[in-house]
C-alpha cells in the first residue's frame, strides 16, 4: 500500500525568493527511521497547541535532510500534517480540554515539597545508578541492570528519601483535591486510584527524567520499538490496597517503553506477572512457558519493559502499595509502525509465525528436490 513513508509527494513550502515573493519547493516527504542526532532541532513552544512542543522538536530529527534548513513554520506545517494522521479532530478537542483542566489544577495546587518539582539527580537517585548514567556508556548502563526475563530489566534507582517525599506529596495531592471538591482524572483507563503527576506540575521534572535517564537506557535495550526517539511521556502514580485498587488485569501499556518504580509503603502481594511481547494482531494469543515471569516489588527498585509486553498485577493482600509509572512514547515510531512489514522483530508470536513459514518453505523445497532427483513429475 502506497504511503507518505514510501513515496515522494509534492509539498508546497513557502520560502523566501529574495525579492519578497514566495516560491514553492518540492521535498522528499519520507520520514527517516533513524534520527539525525547531529542536527540541532528548533523549539516550537510558541507554535504547538494540540500536541506538546517537545514532540515537534524530537520529530524534526526524523525529517528528510532536505527539510532541515527550511523555515520553522514550514517544518511545523509538515510535522503537524504527519501527526494529524493518528490524532483525529475529536482527540485534539479532548487534548485541549485536558490542557484547560491542567491549568486549573496547577493554579490551585500548593506543593508540599517544592524540591520535587525541580530536577536534582543527586537527591533523587542512588549513587550507583547516577554514576552509571553519568558515565553514559553501554557498558556502564548494563553494569547496573539485571535481566531476569528477556526484555525485562530491573535496577536499584531511587533514594529512600525521595520515595518518602513523593509519597507525602501524593497524600498532599489527595487532601488538596478533597478539600476543594475537585474530581481528578484517573491515571489511565484501568486504574481507579492514583493521580496523573503531570497535571500537578511534575511535567518538567518527568520530561528531564525521560530525556536524560530513560532515553539513554532505551537506546541500548529497545531501539527496535522507538527507544532511540522517545519524545513524550505520561507520568502517574497508582495505589493498591484496602479502599484502593486491589489488582490489575492482563493488559499492554500505551507506551513504547514503561518505567515502573515501587515507592512503598508496607504491603504484601501485588506481584507483576509478565506474559510475552505482542503486536496488536497477537495481543490475545497464547503464552509459552518461557514467556512467564513474576516480579516482586521492592521500594526504590525500578522495572523497565516494552509497553507491548503483556502484564498485570496480582492482588495486594495487605497494606498499601504506591508505584510511580512513566509511559515513554515515540511519535516517530508510532507513525512508522503503520507502514511496517509483516513479522515485527519485537513480537514473540510474529517471530514464531515467521519461523513456521520458513520451516514450511524449507520442507517444500526439500520435497521438490527429492521428487526431481528421483525422476518424479513435479
RALINRA-V277131 format. One record per residue. N is the residue number from 1. RES is the residue in one small letter. SS is DSSP state (@ for helix, = for strand, . for the rest). PHI is phi in degrees with one decimal (* if undefined). OMEGA is omega in whole degrees, -180 to 180 (none if undefined). Layout:
n,res,ss,phi,omega
N,RES,SS,PHI,OMEGA
N,RES,SS,PHI,OMEGA
//
This chain:
n,res,ss,phi,omega
1,x,.,*,-177
2,x,.,-72.8,-178
3,x,.,-151.3,178
4,x,.,-67.8,177
5,x,.,-74.0,-170
6,x,.,-100.7,-176
7,x,.,-125.0,173
8,x,.,-103.8,-179
9,x,.,-127.0,176
10,x,.,-86.5,177
11,x,.,-129.0,179
12,x,.,-70.0,180
13,x,.,-121.1,-178
14,x,.,-73.9,177
15,x,=,-134.5,-177
16,x,=,-72.7,178
17,x,.,-98.5,177
18,x,.,88.7,-179
19,x,.,-122.0,178
20,x,.,86.9,179
21,x,.,-90.5,-179
22,x,=,-118.4,178
23,x,=,-119.0,179
24,x,.,-108.1,177
25,x,.,-123.2,176
26,x,.,-104.1,-177
27,x,.,-128.2,174
28,x,.,-74.3,-172
29,x,.,-92.1,-178
30,x,.,-83.0,174
31,x,.,-67.3,176
32,x,.,-95.4,-178
33,x,.,-64.2,-179
34,x,.,-95.9,180
35,x,.,-70.5,175
36,x,.,-88.2,-174
37,x,.,-73.5,178
38,x,.,-82.5,179
39,x,.,-79.1,178
40,x,.,-98.7,-176
41,x,.,-72.1,179
42,x,.,-86.8,176
43,x,.,-98.6,-176
44,x,.,-127.4,-177
45,x,.,-58.7,-176
46,x,.,-87.2,-176
47,x,.,-116.0,-175
48,x,.,-69.2,180
49,x,.,-130.3,-177
50,x,.,-74.9,-177
51,x,.,-125.1,-179
52,x,.,-61.2,-177
53,x,@,-60.0,-178
54,x,@,-61.5,179
55,x,@,-63.6,-179
56,x,@,-66.4,180
57,x,@,-61.1,179
58,x,@,-71.7,-177
59,x,@,-66.0,-179
60,x,@,-58.8,179
61,x,@,-65.1,-179
62,x,@,-95.9,180
63,x,.,-70.1,173
64,x,.,-59.8,-179
65,x,@,-54.3,-179
66,x,@,-67.1,-178
67,x,@,-99.8,-174
68,x,.,-57.5,-175
69,x,.,-92.8,179
70,x,.,-75.0,178
71,x,.,-56.7,-177
72,x,@,-58.5,-177
73,x,@,-67.5,178
74,x,@,-69.6,177
75,x,@,-65.3,179
76,x,@,-63.0,179
77,x,@,-61.2,-178
78,x,@,-65.2,-179
79,x,@,-65.8,177
80,x,@,-62.7,179
81,x,@,-65.4,178
82,x,@,-63.5,-177
83,x,@,-65.8,-177
84,x,@,-66.1,-179
85,x,.,-65.8,177
86,x,.,-118.4,176
87,x,.,-129.9,-176
88,x,.,-66.3,-175
89,x,@,-56.8,-180
90,x,@,-60.2,179
91,x,@,-69.9,178
92,x,@,-65.2,176
93,x,@,-63.5,178
94,x,@,-62.0,179
95,x,@,-64.5,180
96,x,@,-62.9,178
97,x,@,-63.4,179
98,x,@,-67.4,177
99,x,@,-63.0,179
100,x,@,-64.6,177
101,x,@,-62.1,-179
102,x,@,-62.7,179
103,x,@,-59.9,179
104,x,@,-65.5,-178
105,x,@,-62.0,-177
106,x,@,-63.8,-179
107,x,@,-67.9,-178
108,x,@,-97.1,-171
109,x,.,-79.8,177
110,x,.,-113.0,-177
111,x,.,-62.3,175
112,x,.,-85.8,180
113,x,.,-119.0,-178
114,x,@,-65.9,179
115,x,@,-61.9,179
116,x,@,-67.3,-172
117,x,@,-88.1,170
118,x,.,-103.4,-173
119,x,.,-97.4,-180
120,x,.,-125.6,-175
121,x,@,-54.9,-178
122,x,@,-63.7,180
123,x,@,-86.8,-176
124,x,@,-90.2,-167
125,x,=,-105.6,172
126,x,.,-66.6,-178
127,x,@,-55.7,-179
128,x,@,-62.8,179
129,x,@,-67.1,-177
130,x,@,-64.8,179
131,x,@,-63.4,-180
132,x,@,-60.9,-179
133,x,@,-74.3,177
134,x,@,-68.6,176
135,x,@,-65.1,170
136,x,.,55.4,173
137,x,.,-125.2,178
138,x,@,-61.2,180
139,x,@,-63.9,-179
140,x,@,-67.4,179
141,x,@,-66.6,180
142,x,@,-65.6,-176
143,x,@,-65.8,-179
144,x,.,-102.4,-175
145,x,.,-99.0,166
146,x,=,-113.9,178
147,x,=,-121.9,-176
148,x,=,-68.1,177
149,x,=,-149.0,-176
150,x,.,-51.1,177
151,x,.,84.1,179
152,x,=,-114.3,-176
153,x,=,-119.5,178
154,x,=,-122.6,-179
155,x,=,-166.2,174
156,x,=,-65.7,-171
157,x,.,-134.4,-167
158,x,=,-101.7,174
159,x,.,-65.9,176
160,x,@,-56.5,-180
161,x,@,-65.6,177
162,x,@,-67.1,179
163,x,@,-57.9,-179
164,x,@,-65.4,179
165,x,@,-63.0,-179
166,x,@,-69.8,175
167,x,@,-60.3,179
168,x,@,-67.3,179
169,x,@,-68.7,177
170,x,@,-62.2,178
171,x,@,-63.2,178
172,x,@,-65.3,177
173,x,@,-60.8,-178
174,x,@,-63.5,179
175,x,@,-66.1,-178
176,x,@,-64.8,-178
177,x,@,-71.4,178
178,x,@,-68.1,-180
179,x,@,-65.9,-178
180,x,.,-93.4,179
181,x,.,55.5,179
182,x,.,-101.3,176
183,x,.,-90.0,-179
184,x,.,-90.5,-179
185,x,.,-71.2,176
186,x,.,-67.8,-179
187,x,.,-59.8,-179
188,x,.,-161.3,-175
189,x,.,-77.2,-176
190,x,.,-110.2,-180
191,x,.,-85.5,179
192,x,.,-95.1,-175
193,x,.,-120.0,-177
194,x,=,135.9,-179
195,x,=,-154.9,173
196,x,=,-82.1,-175
197,x,@,-64.6,179
198,x,@,-58.4,-178
199,x,@,-69.7,-176
200,x,@,-111.1,173
201,x,.,98.0,-179
202,x,.,-88.2,-173
203,x,@,-56.5,-178
204,x,@,-63.4,-180
205,x,@,-63.9,-179
206,x,@,-70.8,175
207,x,@,-63.4,178
208,x,@,-64.0,178
209,x,@,-59.5,180
210,x,@,-66.9,-173
211,x,@,-67.9,-172
212,x,@,-92.1,-175
213,x,@,-127.6,-178
214,x,@,-74.5,180
215,x,@,-60.3,177
216,x,@,-58.5,178
217,x,@,-67.7,-178
218,x,@,-66.4,177
219,x,@,-63.7,180
220,x,@,-78.7,-170
221,x,@,-100.5,-173
222,x,.,-133.1,-179
223,x,@,-64.2,-175
224,x,@,-78.7,180
225,x,@,-120.5,178
226,x,.,89.7,-180
227,x,.,-62.9,178
228,x,.,-87.4,-174
229,x,.,-141.9,176
230,x,.,-69.9,-176
231,x,.,-135.4,176
232,x,=,-138.5,-179
233,x,=,-147.1,171
234,x,=,-133.2,-176
235,x,=,-110.0,-176
236,x,=,-158.0,172
237,x,=,-117.0,177
238,x,=,-125.3,-177
239,x,=,-127.8,180
240,x,=,-130.1,177
241,x,=,136.4,180
242,x,.,-62.8,-178
243,x,.,63.4,176
244,x,.,-133.3,173
245,x,=,-62.3,-180
246,x,.,-88.6,-179
247,x,.,-146.2,179
248,x,=,-142.2,-176
249,x,=,-69.1,-180
250,x,=,-61.9,-174
251,x,=,-164.1,167
252,x,.,-120.7,-178
253,x,.,-90.3,173
254,x,.,-86.7,-178
255,x,.,-154.9,170
256,x,.,-89.6,180
257,x,=,-134.3,-180
258,x,=,-117.0,171
259,x,=,-105.0,-179
260,x,=,-131.6,-179
261,x,=,-126.2,176
262,x,=,-76.3,178
263,x,=,-94.4,-175
264,x,=,137.8,3
265,x,.,-98.4,173
266,x,.,-87.0,-177
267,x,=,-160.5,172
268,x,=,-129.6,-180
269,x,=,79.1,177
270,x,.,79.6,-178
271,x,.,-62.1,170
272,x,=,-83.0,173
273,x,=,-122.7,-178
274,x,=,-109.1,-174
275,x,=,-141.0,172
276,x,=,91.3,-179
277,x,=,-91.4,-178
278,x,.,-140.2,171
279,x,.,-83.4,-179
280,x,@,-58.7,-177
281,x,@,-63.9,-172
282,x,@,-114.0,-173
283,x,.,-61.5,-180
284,x,.,-106.3,-179
285,x,.,-75.3,-177
286,x,.,-65.6,179
287,x,.,-105.1,175
288,x,.,-86.1,-178
289,x,@,-54.0,-177
290,x,@,-71.1,179
291,x,@,-91.9,-177
292,x,=,-86.0,178
293,x,=,-151.6,176
294,x,=,-111.6,-177
295,x,=,-124.4,178
296,x,.,-95.3,-179
297,x,.,-67.8,174
298,x,.,-130.4,-180
299,x,.,-54.0,-180
300,x,.,87.3,-179
301,x,=,-95.5,-177
302,x,=,-101.0,168
303,x,=,-125.0,-177
304,x,=,-121.1,-179
305,x,=,-154.5,175
306,x,=,-66.5,178
307,x,.,-62.4,-179
308,x,.,-85.9,176
309,x,=,-81.0,-175
310,x,=,-64.3,-177
311,x,=,-160.9,176
312,x,=,-161.3,180
313,x,=,-127.2,177
314,x,.,-73.8,-176
315,x,.,-63.1,169
316,x,=,-82.8,-169
317,x,=,-84.0,178
318,x,=,-157.0,176
319,x,=,80.2,-172
320,x,=,-140.5,-180
321,x,=,-115.2,176
322,x,=,-127.4,180
323,x,=,-122.7,172
324,x,=,-95.6,178
325,x,=,-125.3,176
326,x,=,-130.9,175
327,x,=,-86.0,-179
328,x,=,-101.7,-173
329,x,=,-125.0,177
330,x,.,-127.8,180
331,x,@,-66.6,179
332,x,@,-65.8,180
333,x,@,-63.3,-179
334,x,@,-66.7,177
335,x,@,-70.3,-177
336,x,@,-70.5,-178
337,x,@,-63.4,180
338,x,.,-62.3,-175
339,x,.,-110.8,-179
340,x,.,-69.4,177
341,x,.,-71.3,179
342,x,.,-63.1,173
343,x,.,61.5,173
344,x,.,-59.7,-172
345,x,.,-65.2,-175
346,x,.,-90.6,180
347,x,.,-93.8,-178
348,x,@,-60.7,-179
349,x,@,-70.3,176
350,x,@,-60.6,180
351,x,@,-67.1,177
352,x,@,-67.6,177
353,x,@,-63.6,179
354,x,@,-63.2,180
355,x,@,-65.1,178
356,x,@,-66.8,178
357,x,@,-64.8,178
358,x,@,-66.3,179
359,x,@,-61.9,180
360,x,@,-65.7,179
361,x,@,-65.4,179
362,x,@,-66.0,179
363,x,@,-63.2,179
364,x,@,-65.4,179
365,x,@,-65.0,178
366,x,@,-62.8,-180
367,x,@,-63.3,178
368,x,@,-61.7,180
369,x,@,-63.1,-179
370,x,@,-64.6,179
371,x,@,-63.5,-179
372,x,@,-67.3,-177
373,x,@,-70.1,-180
374,x,.,-97.2,177
375,x,.,84.8,180
376,x,.,-74.7,177
377,x,.,-78.0,179
378,x,.,-91.1,none
//
